[in-house]
Amino acid sequence: MRRKEEQNRSGVCIVTDQNGDKLVVISKIIFKGKRNISWKQIEYYLSQYEQRMIEISETGDIVCIGKEFADEFTGSIYTRNLRGGLARAKANMSQAVPEMIEIACHRRWNRDFDQKHGKRAERGWYRFDTRFALPILGETGETMRYNVYRAVVIIRCAANGRLYLYDIQNIKKETGNPSWT
């Protein structure tokens, strides 16, 4: 049985699915468009999260959202290569970044390969799994069902010991149970 756990901002809530896994449900599509997504508009939208600190409920880790997050989220090579539904999914997930961090799970650590990020990621990277759902709208704008997606939250471990949100990548639509109602 699905139950609502928490209602945050308008249109975003955290629920538990029938398997006991947490899921962020985003009920409004604010970044619409058939062809092009305005990543500059999304970068501006994401700036509202700067300087926020969010606790990951599974581990108790505190993650800071710095100024570089919005730029990386919208301008990374991964984002530039996204097309179609996955690009729209990444654009609209921006509404629920704090909730997606909060429910992140399955922490794993990687070193900073080739010291690409130097002191900024001196202690390596954490990767967490997260899930979110976006509505499928009917012709008149009513919600017919939700598509469920998985993603990886990438967190930079800085030399000062703080954790910084870097990007959210590897978005995949769930195929075993692709919709949530």
C-alpha positions as CSV (number, residue, x, y, z in Angstrom):
1,M,0.0,0.0,0.0
2,R,1.3,3.4,-0.9
3,R,1.2,6.1,1.7
4,K,2.0,9.8,1.6
5,E,4.9,10.6,4.0
6,E,5.6,14.3,3.6
7,Q,4.2,17.2,1.6
8,N,6.7,19.9,1.0
9,R,6.4,22.7,-1.6
10,S,3.5,22.8,-3.8
11,G,3.5,19.8,-6.1
12,V,6.4,17.8,-4.5
13,C,6.0,15.0,-1.9
14,I,7.9,12.0,-0.7
15,V,6.0,8.7,-0.7
16,T,6.8,5.1,0.1
17,D,5.9,2.6,-2.7
18,Q,4.5,-0.9,-2.2
19,N,8.1,-2.3,-1.9
20,G,8.9,0.1,1.0
21,D,11.2,2.3,-1.2
22,K,11.0,6.0,-1.0
23,L,10.1,8.0,-4.1
24,V,9.8,11.8,-4.8
25,V,6.6,12.5,-6.6
26,I,6.5,15.7,-8.7
27,S,3.0,16.5,-9.6
28,K,3.5,19.6,-11.8
29,I,5.5,19.9,-15.0
30,I,6.9,23.4,-15.0
31,F,9.5,23.1,-17.8
32,K,7.5,22.1,-20.8
33,G,8.5,22.0,-24.4
34,K,8.5,19.6,-27.3
35,R,12.0,20.4,-28.7
36,N,14.3,22.7,-26.7
37,I,14.8,23.1,-23.0
38,S,15.9,26.4,-21.7
39,W,18.8,25.3,-19.5
40,K,19.6,28.9,-18.6
41,Q,16.0,29.2,-17.2
42,I,16.6,26.0,-15.2
43,E,20.0,27.2,-14.0
44,Y,18.3,30.4,-12.7
45,Y,15.6,28.2,-11.0
46,L,18.2,26.1,-9.3
47,S,19.9,29.2,-7.8
48,Q,17.2,29.2,-5.2
49,Y,18.9,26.2,-3.5
50,E,22.3,27.8,-3.1
51,Q,23.7,27.6,0.4
52,R,21.1,25.1,1.5
53,M,22.1,22.2,3.7
54,I,20.2,18.9,3.4
55,E,20.5,15.8,5.5
56,I,20.4,12.4,3.8
57,S,18.0,10.4,6.0
58,E,19.7,7.0,5.4
59,T,23.2,8.1,6.4
60,G,22.9,11.3,8.3
61,D,25.3,13.0,5.9
62,I,24.8,16.8,5.5
63,V,25.1,17.9,1.9
64,C,25.7,21.6,1.0
65,I,24.4,23.0,-2.3
66,G,27.0,25.4,-3.6
67,K,27.0,27.9,-6.4
68,E,28.7,25.5,-8.8
69,F,25.8,23.0,-8.7
70,A,23.4,24.9,-11.0
71,D,26.1,25.3,-13.6
72,E,27.1,21.7,-13.5
73,F,23.5,20.4,-13.5
74,T,22.6,22.4,-16.6
75,G,25.9,22.5,-18.5
76,S,27.6,19.2,-18.0
77,I,28.5,16.9,-20.9
78,Y,25.9,14.5,-19.6
79,T,23.2,17.1,-19.7
80,R,24.2,18.4,-23.1
81,N,23.9,14.9,-24.5
82,L,20.4,14.3,-23.1
83,R,17.5,14.3,-25.6
84,G,13.8,13.9,-25.5
85,G,12.1,12.5,-22.5
86,L,15.2,12.1,-20.4
87,A,16.1,15.8,-20.9
88,R,12.6,16.8,-19.9
89,A,12.9,14.5,-16.9
90,K,16.1,16.1,-15.8
91,A,14.7,19.6,-16.3
92,N,11.6,18.9,-14.2
93,M,13.4,17.0,-11.5
94,S,15.0,20.4,-10.6
95,Q,11.8,21.1,-8.7
96,A,12.6,18.4,-6.1
97,V,16.4,18.5,-5.6
98,P,16.3,18.8,-1.8
99,E,13.8,15.9,-1.5
100,M,15.9,13.8,-3.9
101,I,18.9,14.3,-1.7
102,E,16.9,13.6,1.4
103,I,15.8,10.1,0.2
104,A,19.2,9.2,-1.4
105,C,20.3,5.7,-0.6
106,H,23.0,3.1,-1.3
107,R,26.1,5.3,-0.7
108,R,29.2,4.3,-2.5
109,W,32.6,6.0,-2.7
110,N,35.0,6.6,-5.6
111,R,38.4,8.3,-5.7
112,D,39.0,11.4,-7.8
113,F,40.2,9.8,-11.0
114,D,43.3,11.5,-12.5
115,Q,43.0,14.2,-9.8
116,K,40.7,15.9,-12.3
117,H,39.1,18.1,-9.6
118,G,42.2,18.6,-7.4
119,K,41.5,20.0,-3.9
120,R,37.8,20.5,-4.8
121,A,37.3,16.7,-4.6
122,E,40.5,15.7,-2.6
123,R,38.6,13.1,-0.6
124,G,36.8,11.6,-3.7
125,W,33.1,11.3,-4.5
126,Y,30.0,9.7,-3.1
127,R,27.3,8.4,-5.3
128,F,23.8,7.7,-4.1
129,D,20.7,6.3,-5.8
130,T,17.5,8.3,-5.8
131,R,14.0,7.9,-7.4
132,F,11.4,10.4,-8.7
133,A,8.1,10.3,-10.5
134,L,6.8,12.7,-13.1
135,P,3.1,12.9,-14.3
136,I,1.9,11.8,-17.7
137,L,-0.8,14.3,-18.7
138,G,-3.9,13.7,-20.7
139,E,-5.1,16.0,-23.5
140,T,-7.0,18.2,-21.1
141,G,-4.1,18.4,-18.6
142,E,-5.3,15.8,-16.1
143,T,-2.8,13.4,-14.6
144,M,-3.3,9.9,-16.1
145,R,-0.4,8.2,-14.3
146,Y,3.3,8.8,-13.3
147,N,6.5,7.6,-14.9
148,V,9.1,6.5,-12.4
149,Y,12.8,7.3,-12.9
150,R,16.0,6.3,-11.1
151,A,19.0,8.7,-11.0
152,V,22.4,9.0,-9.3
153,V,23.2,11.9,-7.0
154,I,26.9,12.8,-7.2
155,I,28.4,14.4,-4.2
156,R,31.9,15.9,-4.0
157,C,33.9,15.3,-0.8
158,A,36.0,18.4,-0.3
159,A,39.4,18.8,1.4
160,N,37.7,20.5,4.3
161,G,35.5,17.4,4.9
162,R,32.3,19.0,3.7
163,L,30.0,17.3,1.2
164,Y,28.8,19.3,-1.8
165,L,26.1,18.4,-4.3
166,Y,27.8,18.2,-7.7
167,D,25.2,16.8,-10.2
168,I,22.4,14.4,-10.7
169,Q,23.0,12.0,-13.6
170,N,22.4,8.5,-15.1
171,I,18.7,9.1,-15.3
172,K,16.8,5.9,-16.3
173,K,13.1,5.2,-16.6
174,E,12.2,2.2,-14.6
175,T,11.0,-0.6,-16.9
176,G,10.0,-3.3,-14.5
177,N,7.3,-1.1,-13.0
178,P,7.5,2.0,-15.3
179,S,4.5,3.8,-13.9
180,W,3.2,4.8,-10.5
181,T,-0.4,5.6,-9.8
